[in-house]
């Protein structure tokens, strides 16, 4: 079964969602926004303590989710179209391809992610699509490290470290094969500009000669006081690639984190049954995150973010 998780527009949520430090990690924003959206859709039952001392059970997930076309929407979702004409906005998507998911799924995944956002915003195209490949990190001290050295493994499945990743970075051939899919979307007019993340000079020198549509943007996660290496600055300028910094995690939604969010534990919402649960209608099986997309719609003339949110898709298998 496919699970589609959404935050809805976090700019219209409570203060706990929109007032955040600028340095907050994106996976913290994602998970906290999911929790907030789930809570707003659940049937709220005032907490009470029955005579036997047991706590009030959580409301059934069936009361605040919906199943359509073989997918479970968590929570039940209603689109929030933009309020002004399409040309008034800059719409940016960042698509996170997740670790341990076969690269040959990305053509379908990318189109699915774009279509979900377009339906959400009531738009027909996006201005910029940035893709994040699994296992890639940027080291400001050693620009060559982006090419060969795999990142250190996270301490656990629940690792929320800013640079936590799983597995070694992908080879350049796999990245180029994926890029061909993005070039088709560009040719169709669905995406105006393409972007990448965590590419240093070494990887760019191997990547650019083999592609047709050059990335307009390169996002890098700089740890050392936002010091961008001078060789990368010069090379990006030469290639007319805009350098942007960010604080996104490469593995934005680890499997353990997702199970914790959806599980029957204290921090979960009771959709997935625990190992020892023998009753109730919770779902059972192995949950595997497939991809995450973050979207923003900025009103051009005012520089205001009108809409921002996330979709995440996972597979639940027996």
Steps between C-alpha positions, in 0.01 A plus 500: 500500500618849418502753786484869408589731788446875478566802718256725312604865484718554805487878449133494601557279803547590863785708637678185609536409135594827331716673760823306482869585521661551161752226579240231565565171324255416227421158640393664827274733305361206304427277798362775722278626217369149437419461869322838502293417191407156635390650830282761329314227310452253781177481694605680817404313815558681831761307697360304789604226735250215526438334831733214419785746446527440126541800274244597238569312175603689190226563242493249216708613205202420278321808636762745369656327197353391167581217261479576128623301199705263712671778699443611858508880539635600840315713594195549277621768260338803339698706250582865572522681163700820470294818530661709224568429130775244430736762356506675838701217658835330503433134575794288614509127572779308666469126447689270735582160351540274803764235582456136399228576244583375147589783263282354225192612695589867472324575174165406654588651839600836355184538293289391795661755729454783250138409432418490871638851547338638185163367615559642848578849368264499203792568265604356163879528529782570741786745470783304662546132584799417721588135550693354794674168444545257792833467676645827370643763733713808446819572693608862489853408611559247225324559172627170361323309776172524311620247246643192665464492876176351635349684797514349843202287592240639741498374856154351462188491285368791702806718433391862451850636449517776244726297273370154583493273197476133423742332261760627257429771243376388161730463203493766233340270242194444720470874560516572126237234425269668752577840350373381160158460660514857626602628158183347354290690755684817401435434131129451571484842666399350832818634663668827398835451675685209659725497804734267690631472854842427654701513175862612535737581216615139451150365454390795286794449263391142441128579491461808279664370178259204491167682530291720271319724749742665739385553861418862581556452874738304722397479865776421746487430871793692647599421856780747557339842543358489149844519340465388140830377348644752256561239224130412507399867491718562195392183319130563565534856372674373189217251438227751589376288791357679802634378835253481788548371853248292692451303821320195363585146603591259224292222656210718603272213607675187634294183523517491880378859526202428277404191698522701820270771357239252379539241774301421812759633745478816705620721212302318230150546364396136511493413131765228511472217750791429731672163527299401806164646396244221465177697468359804323489590131853641467689416183774239508808459288833652411489871413757639256527873416524554122551873452430841654426827322510849649320780318487878537296760314633855536307808390754668271428868555478469879751226574243330722474121534130436454518121497756254631466134583611142454371180351658166588418166344570160654418138421349265756577137426400182681 
